[in-house]
Amino acid sequence: MNERVAVDMWFDPICPWAWITSRWLLEVEQVRALEIRFHVMSLSVLNEGRELPEEYQDIMRKGWGPVRVCIAVQQRYGAAAVGRLYTALGTRIHLGQEQLGPELYAAALTDAGLDPELAAAADDTGLDTALRESHEAGMRPVGTEVGTPVIHAPGPDGQQVAFFGPVVTPAPKGEAAGRLWDGVLLVAGTPGFFELKRSRNLDPIFD
């Protein structure tokens, strides 16, 4: 068996596009020799001080809660538990359309086999230093003009490449997921390559 290569993704639980990308990466893990590791970034941190519509400002205020809970889980249980919690949070937020808040966090923690009392971490500003450090580690190589998903991976020459995306819906499955990974890694690992984009004409599809 080929040795698995570590691929790191930074996510904010409230972002539907990051959720779809994360499910795609888990599909890729089944057909390529990868180990997917999840880390926390924060759209609330990213958008601090920016002029935003009031509706989006409200989302950013609420967005501090789930990322703090993720950091609390990382500190108590380690990185692997963050991935389990992300799956539980995303299932409830994006598939279940549940509202952010203590009940959702406690339920997701329980789903992931973690202490539901960590839901109280949503209001713990003492976690923000660690949150900002995780956010910065993910965003530093790609800059602040992008959001989530952000992926760090060894490129074709073995040197680390970091990029925003891919933004895709629905998540490809099986070998189709693997082919997309091959292509993404090829372009991301090309020196001087920065952007490939077209307008989105679909809303997120969760399947």
N, C-alpha and C positions, 0 to 999 in steps of 0.2 A: 504494500500500500504506500502511495506517495505521502510524504510528510505534508501535513496541512500548513498552509500559509495563513498567518493572521491578517485579517482585514477588519478595520475599525470604522464604525459608523457613529456619528454624533447626531442625536435626535432631540427634539422637544416633543413630549407626548401629545401636545395639542395639534400638531401639524398633520393634516391628513395625507399630504404628499410624502412626508417622511415615513409615515406608517406603511404606505404601499411599497416604498422603496425597501423598507426593512423586511417586509414579507417576501419580496423578490430576492433579497440577499439570502434569506433562509432557504429559498428554493435553490439558489446557486450553490449553497453549501452542500446540497444533496448530490450535485452533479459535477462539482469541481472540488479540488483538494484545498478547501478554504475552511477557516475557523472564524466565524463572525463574532465580533466583540462589540458590545454597545456601550456608549458613553453619553453623558448628558451635556447638551448645550441649551441655551435659553433664548427664545425669541423675545422675552421680556427684557433680558439684558441687552440683546442686540439692538433693540429699538428704544433704549433709554435716551431721552433728550431729543428724539425725532418728532417732527410734526406729523401727527397721525389723525385720521378721522376718529371722532368720539367713539364710535362703535368698536373700532380696532383698539383704541386705548383701553376700553373696558376689558377686552379679551386679554390684553397684555397685563393688566392688573391681576386678573384671575390666573394668568399663566404662571405666576411665581409658585403657586401651591404644588402642582404635580412635580415640577423639577426639584423642589426642595425635598419632597418625599423620596424621589429617586436618589438624591445625594445621601439622605439619611440611611437608605437601604444599602447603598454602596459602602458607607462607613461601617455599618454593623455586620453586613453579610458578605461583602466582597463584590467584585465585578460581575460574576456569573448571575448573581441574584438580580442585578439591574436588568438584564435581558428578560428574565422571567416576569419581573414587574412591568416592563414595557409591554410585553405581550398582553398581560392582564389589563393594564390601563387602556391600551389601544383598542382591545376588544370591546371594552365598555364605552369608551369615548366615541370611537368611529363606527363600530358596528351596532352597538346598543344605543348610541345617541344619548347617553346619560350626561347629566349636567355635572360640571366640575364642582367638587365640594367634599367635605369630610366623609360623607357616606360612600361616595364613589371610591375615594382613596382607601378607606378601610376595607371595602369589598374587594378591591383589586389586590391589596396586600394579602388578604385571606386566600384569594384565588391562586396567588403565587406561592403560598405556603410560608408567608412572612408575618411578622407581628402586626396585627391591625392597629395597635396603638401608635405605630409610626405615622399614622395619618395626621397626628398632631404636628408633625414636622412641617406641614404646609404653611404654618404661621411662624416658623422659627427663623428669624432673620440671621441668627448665628450661623446658619448653614450657607449663607450667601458668599462668604469668602471661598469656600470649597467649590461652590457652584460656579463662581466666576473663573476659578482656576481651570475647571474642567471645560468650560465654555471656551476660554482662551486657547487651551491646548488644541481644541478642534478647529477653531476658526483662524488661528494665526497663519497657517500655510495658505489659506484661500482668501483671506481678506474679509472686510465687513460689508461688501456689496452683495453678498449672498446670504441665504438663511440656512435652512435644513431641508434635505439631508446633506451632510458632508461625509465623505468617505476618504480614509487614508489606506493606501495599499501599496505593496511592492510593485513597481512597474515592470515592464518586460526586461529591463536590464538589472533588476534587483533593487534599484534605488526607489525610495518612497515617493509616491505621487499622491497628491491630495486634490480633491475636486468637489464641487457642488453637483448634486444630482446622482443618478439620472432621475428626472421627473417623468414618470410613466404611469399609465393606467389602462387596463388593470395590470396587476403584477404578472409578468410571464411565468409560466410553469415549466417544470422539467427541463429538457434540453434547450427549449427556447429561452429560458432564463439563463442558462449557461452561455448560449451564443451572444446574448446581450452583454453579459459580463465580459466576454472575450473582446467584443468591440469597444466597450467603454474603456477597458484597460488599455487597449491599443491606442485610442486617441488621447487618453489622459497621459499616457507615457510618451507621447510625441513632443519633443522639445519645441517650445513656442506655440503650441496649440492652446487656445484659450476658450473658444466658444463655438457651440453648435446649437442652434435654437430655432424653434418655430412657435407660432401662437398656439395656445391650448384651446381646443374646441370641445373638450370633454370635462365634465366634473369628475372628482375622484370616484372610482368604481371599486368597491370593497367586495371581493368574492372569495 
